[in-house]
Amino acid sequence: MKKTITLGLSAAAMLITGVAYAAPGDATAKRDPNAVITRADAQAQAQARFTRMDVNKDGKLDQADRDARRSAMQTRMFERLDTNKDGQISKAEFAAAKGPEGRRGGKEARGQEARGQEARAKGEGFGRHHGRHGGMRGMRMADADKNGVITQAEFTQAALARFDRLDADKDGKVTPAERQAAREAMKAKWQQKRADKAAS
């Protein structure tokens, strides 16, 4: 049965999100905040992430991969909302997904929102959409030759360049203290940008 979405534009927009560009060593640091990340760790994780993102396995990240990821994400979201599996999302199913407070995604989304608020309070979020927009900026920066296609070499090089910026003492390792210093520097930069915007 062909799946149809009987929702307005704003609801459809909620189903589409960008793909974040992870910082080097993020996977290890999330498992263990006290982890020390080596340059080899960052390189291996960048290569593994590239492989996951290269949906059609053609050795590059381009619009086809982005479209495939977006389609897969929309399908997962649709299937989660379509609780009776009839191939359509009714108003009742959509309302149930919002939860009693009227927020999108019910309990799971509220938990994510709470974590986001906590991160922003610590200066780790830098604004509501920072993660998504920062991720897309990172992806554009990885495209060294600006041809709209990111090769594995470009992707890995971008991750290693970010690692080198975080590695303040240039010992080939990024410590929790260096990660915290980078967060604080970014927080200060973001706050200054907000202050400048408010003053203009």
Legacy VTK file of the C-alpha trace (Angstrom):
# vtk DataFile Version 3.0
C-alpha trace
ASCII
DATASET POLYDATA
POINTS 200 float
0.000 0.000 0.000
1.345 3.421 -0.903
1.880 5.605 2.123
0.264 9.007 2.100
0.694 11.858 4.518
-2.421 13.924 5.055
-0.705 16.773 6.874
-0.026 20.423 6.165
3.265 21.995 5.171
4.373 22.770 8.724
3.797 19.172 9.785
5.706 17.866 6.788
8.582 20.183 7.589
8.802 18.598 11.011
9.661 15.301 9.349
12.747 16.646 7.608
15.973 17.384 9.457
19.568 17.865 8.436
22.472 15.505 9.098
24.925 16.814 11.642
28.636 16.746 11.029
30.152 15.137 14.118
33.210 16.482 15.847
36.239 14.186 15.854
36.032 11.619 18.621
32.374 12.392 19.405
31.367 8.735 19.552
34.079 7.927 22.096
33.502 11.094 24.120
29.759 10.366 24.375
30.467 6.902 25.741
33.098 8.203 28.139
33.272 11.967 28.847
36.692 11.422 30.429
38.118 9.768 27.323
41.297 11.032 25.715
40.895 10.994 21.929
43.936 10.351 19.746
44.348 11.552 16.189
44.097 7.935 15.041
40.759 7.640 16.901
39.456 10.746 15.141
40.556 9.442 11.753
38.996 6.008 12.279
35.714 7.477 13.486
35.566 9.920 10.556
36.080 7.085 8.098
33.424 4.951 9.788
30.971 7.867 9.790
31.631 8.549 6.128
30.866 4.911 5.322
27.523 5.137 7.161
26.589 8.393 5.430
27.562 7.143 1.949
24.193 5.492 1.424
24.728 4.413 -2.175
28.361 3.374 -1.532
29.795 5.331 -4.449
32.675 6.785 -2.416
31.292 10.295 -2.117
28.660 12.270 -0.248
26.352 14.220 -2.521
22.714 15.160 -3.046
21.766 11.546 -3.776
22.982 10.494 -0.315
21.234 13.424 1.340
17.992 12.579 -0.452
18.281 8.915 0.561
18.905 9.799 4.225
16.007 12.254 4.217
13.716 9.671 2.649
14.723 7.030 5.200
14.195 9.507 8.034
10.762 10.473 6.719
9.821 6.799 6.425
10.877 6.084 10.002
8.977 9.101 11.286
5.912 8.206 9.225
5.901 4.629 10.510
6.224 5.836 14.077
3.287 8.215 13.695
1.119 5.753 11.716
0.236 3.708 14.777
-2.538 1.669 13.140
-0.345 0.954 10.068
-3.004 1.891 7.516
-0.603 3.933 5.393
-2.037 7.288 6.495
-1.552 9.627 9.427
-4.827 10.766 10.872
-5.381 13.915 12.884
-5.753 11.754 16.003
-2.448 9.980 15.370
-0.708 13.285 14.790
-2.206 14.776 17.961
-1.166 11.695 19.950
2.405 12.114 18.715
2.450 15.652 20.067
1.668 14.435 23.558
-0.502 16.116 26.222
1.600 19.300 26.272
1.163 19.778 22.528
4.839 19.315 21.781
6.019 17.301 18.792
7.108 13.738 19.356
5.584 13.096 22.769
7.791 11.814 25.578
10.873 11.204 23.439
10.896 14.701 21.972
10.243 16.263 25.386
13.241 14.399 26.733
15.373 15.675 23.864
14.097 19.199 24.453
14.936 18.986 28.154
18.439 17.731 27.345
18.845 20.549 24.844
17.803 23.131 27.434
20.270 21.654 29.910
23.053 21.747 27.324
22.271 25.352 26.449
22.334 26.279 30.140
25.864 24.843 30.253
26.810 26.722 27.124
27.018 23.576 25.021
24.077 24.181 22.698
24.669 27.775 21.561
21.047 28.299 20.554
18.081 26.255 19.522
19.237 25.198 16.059
22.973 25.318 16.573
23.553 21.599 16.235
21.746 21.222 12.934
22.989 24.442 11.323
26.491 24.015 12.710
26.502 20.507 11.290
25.532 21.697 7.817
28.186 24.423 7.943
30.693 21.736 8.876
29.620 19.642 5.911
30.064 22.620 3.560
33.504 23.300 5.011
34.476 19.668 4.380
33.847 20.220 0.654
37.342 21.567 0.038
36.986 22.097 -3.726
33.405 23.442 -3.404
31.999 21.154 -6.086
29.032 20.009 -4.000
30.537 16.550 -3.495
32.492 15.395 -0.428
34.980 12.594 -0.918
36.182 10.368 1.878
39.548 12.133 1.745
37.874 15.548 2.166
35.647 14.275 4.964
38.555 12.740 6.872
40.773 15.779 6.330
38.073 18.068 7.720
37.751 15.872 10.812
41.505 15.878 11.353
41.660 19.660 10.897
38.999 20.017 13.601
40.971 17.615 15.797
44.114 19.705 15.323
42.242 22.865 16.359
41.014 21.159 19.533
44.464 19.728 20.308
45.706 22.905 21.984
49.074 21.546 23.151
49.685 19.659 19.879
50.495 16.356 21.585
48.300 14.288 19.264
45.564 13.884 21.873
42.375 15.756 22.766
41.625 15.655 26.463
38.369 16.431 28.298
39.954 19.724 29.397
40.676 20.669 25.771
37.125 19.786 24.750
35.771 21.920 27.604
38.029 24.822 26.620
36.748 24.609 23.051
33.143 24.625 24.291
33.818 27.664 26.454
35.466 29.490 23.559
32.522 28.703 21.296
30.087 29.767 24.003
31.857 33.123 24.355
31.900 33.584 20.577
28.193 32.780 20.314
27.297 35.113 23.186
29.286 37.908 21.580
27.529 37.337 18.267
24.151 37.502 20.000
25.151 40.674 21.840
26.332 42.308 18.602
23.091 41.339 16.866
20.982 42.724 19.736
22.944 45.982 19.678
22.551 46.499 15.936
LINES 1 201
200 0 1 2 3 4 5 6 7 8 9 10 11 12 13 14 15 16 17 18 19 20 21 22 23 24 25 26 27 28 29 30 31 32 33 34 35 36 37 38 39 40 41 42 43 44 45 46 47 48 49 50 51 52 53 54 55 56 57 58 59 60 61 62 63 64 65 66 67 68 69 70 71 72 73 74 75 76 77 78 79 80 81 82 83 84 85 86 87 88 89 90 91 92 93 94 95 96 97 98 99 100 101 102 103 104 105 106 107 108 109 110 111 112 113 114 115 116 117 118 119 120 121 122 123 124 125 126 127 128 129 130 131 132 133 134 135 136 137 138 139 140 141 142 143 144 145 146 147 148 149 150 151 152 153 154 155 156 157 158 159 160 161 162 163 164 165 166 167 168 169 170 171 172 173 174 175 176 177 178 179 180 181 182 183 184 185 186 187 188 189 190 191 192 193 194 195 196 197 198 199
